Amino acid sequence: MKKHVVCFGDSNTHGYCAKTGGRFDENQRWTCLLQKKLGDQWLILEEGLSGRTTTFDDPIHEALSGLDYIYPCLMSHEPVDLLIIMLGTNDTKERFGASAECIALGLKRLISKAVSTTDCWKNGRPSILIVTPQNIDKRYETSEVGGTMGKGCAEKSQKLAEEYKKIADLTGCAYLDANQVVTAEPNNVDFMHLTEEGHRQLAEALSEIIPEILSCDTTL
């Protein structure tokens, strides 16, 4: 049986392209590139939703809390060998009023629920990789999304790596800071979504890390 890897994230996992307002295609999205790099013995499952948060309910759009969807998501893809969580960008929105520390606590709660979904895991052993998303560039404030995102998003996003690493260590998850492998700058439209080059770089890094995680049997 193929190894099932669930990629649970927001618009940067869905593949939103800020320049077109559409979606990067199967030759551009990091999830699809990862599938090509890992090969036929792997099944990379795309579970990206624009606007998704770790645990926060959005007063403007329904069903965006990752906490509410993680159980059916994992169960629909069982048996799951690895869950990749890359969330936090939307959590920085001013309307949620959450600090980087609180966003990390939301991540911790999401991890706990994923771990407790015991029937989804291959051989009953959870394996999770936490990925800190690329930082929001402060120039987002002058873009069209500045008003809806609100103030302080860039500053909070820059603190997520440190806080997420603490949570990963605490919960026994594998960890990757995308800022260490994605050297391409965010796009120059909204300054928060990955460019095509950013998708390529993330896929490249993950294709090297994921086999190591599973070969070491990183479990919780």
N, C-alpha and C positions, 0 to 999 in steps of 0.2 A: 504493500500500500504506500502511496505517496505520503510525504510529510506535509501536514497541513499547517500553514502559517497564516494567522488572521492578522491583518493590518488594520487596526482600529484607530481612526483619527478624524480629522476635520477636512476642510477644503484642500489642505496641502496633501492629504492622502487621496482625496477624491480627484485631485488634479486640476484645480481651478487655474485658469490662465487669465491673469489680470489684463493683459494687453487686448485680448479678444472678448473677454467676458464669458468665454465658453470653457471647454475642458481640453487639456492636453490629450492627445490620442495615445493609442496603445504602444506607439514607438517612442513616447516621450515621458509618460508617467513613471515615477520611481517604482511603483508596485509592478507594473508590467515589465520594466527593465530588469527588475530583480528576478522575476519569473524566468526571463530569458537567460540570465546569468547563472542561475542555480540549476536550471535544466528540468527534464521531464520527471525526475524523481521527487519533485517538489510541487505543491499546489499553493500558490500565493493568492490569498483571498482578500479582495478589496472591500473594505468596510469604512470608507471615508464619507463623511456627511458635512457639508458646509455649515458652519455655525455651531458645530457640536462643542460642548464643554465637558469637563470631567464629571461634575455633579450638579451644576447650577441650572435651574429652570429659567429659561429666557421668557420675560414677560411679553415679548413681541412675537416670537415664533415658538410653536409647540414642538415637543418631542426632540429637543436638542440635548438633553442631559444624557451623557454617556452611561451614567449609573442606571438609568431606566432601561437601557437597551442592551447592556452587556450580557445579561443572562440569555435572552433569546438569540442574540448574535452568536455566542459561543456554542449554544446547544444546536443551532442550525448547521454548524460547521464541524461538529464532532465526528471523529476524534481529533482534537487539537493538539499539535505538537508544540507550537509556540504562538504566543500572543504578543504582538507589538503594539504598544500604546504610544501614540504621538499626539498629545493634546496639550492645551494650555493657552494657545494664542487667543482664542475667543474668551477665555476666562478673565483675561486682562481688561475686558471692556468696562468702562466706567460705571455702567448701570448695575454691575454685579457688586461693586464696592469691595472687592477681594484683594488683599495683598498677595504678594508672591508666596508668602508663608501659608496663607489660607488656601491658595490654589493647590499647593503641594499637599495639604491635608485632604483636599478633594481627590487628588490623585491617589492618595493612600486608601481612601474609602473605596474608590473604584477598583483598586488592586484587590482589596479584601473581598469584594463581591465576586470578582473574577475567580479568585482562588476558591471561594466557597461553591462555585458552580462545578462541583466535583465530578459529575457524570460526563462532562465534556472532554476531560483531559485524557490524552493517550496514556494508558496504563495507570491512570489515576494520579499522575504527577504533573502539577502545574509548572509551566515554564513561561516566564514573562520577560520581555525586553522593554525597558522604558527609554523613550527617545525624547530628549528636550528639543522642541522645535527651534528653527532658526529665529533669532531675535527680530523683533519688529524694529525697523529703522524709525527714528524720531521724525523723519520727514513725512510719515504717514499723516501727521496732524494737518498738513497743508493739502492733502489729497481729498478726493470726493468722499472717502470713508472716514475722514477725521471727525466729522460731526457725530456719526453713529457709534464709532468706537469710543469717543470721549478722550479725556485727558489721562495721561500717566501710563498708557499701555506700553510704550517702549521701555520705560524705566522698570516696570514690573516684569516684562518679558526677559530683560537682561539679568534678573535675579533668579529666574526659574532654574537655571542649570545647577546652581549651588543647592537650592532647596530640593530639587528632584533627585540629585545624587544622594542626599541624606535619606530620602524616602526609599530609594532603590537599595541602599545599604541596609536600612532598617527591615525591609520586607524580603530581602534576599533576591531581588530581581537583578537581571543583567541591565547594564546602563550604557547609553551612548548620548553624548551631547552633539547634536547635529551641527552646532557652530564650529566644532573642531574638524569636521570633514567636509562641510559645504563652504567652500571659499568664495563661490559666486555670490555677489551681492543680491539682495532681494530686488524684485522688479522696480522700475522707476514710475509705476502708475499708482500703486497703493502702498508700496514699500513693506509688504508683509507676506506676500506669496512667493513661493519658490519660482525661479526661472527654469527654463528647460535645462540649462546647465546645472542648476541646483538639484533638479530631479536626478540627473545623471550621476552626479557626485554622491548623492545619498544612496542611490541604488548600488553603486560601486562599493561603498563602505559596508553596507548591510550584507552584501553578497559574501564578504570576507568574514564578517562577525557571526552571522547566523549559524553556519556549519560548526564553528567553534563552540558556540553556546550549547548546541544540541549534542555535540560529541563529548562535551564535559558534563552533560546531563545537569545543567543548571536548573535546579528545582527549588520550590518554596516549601 
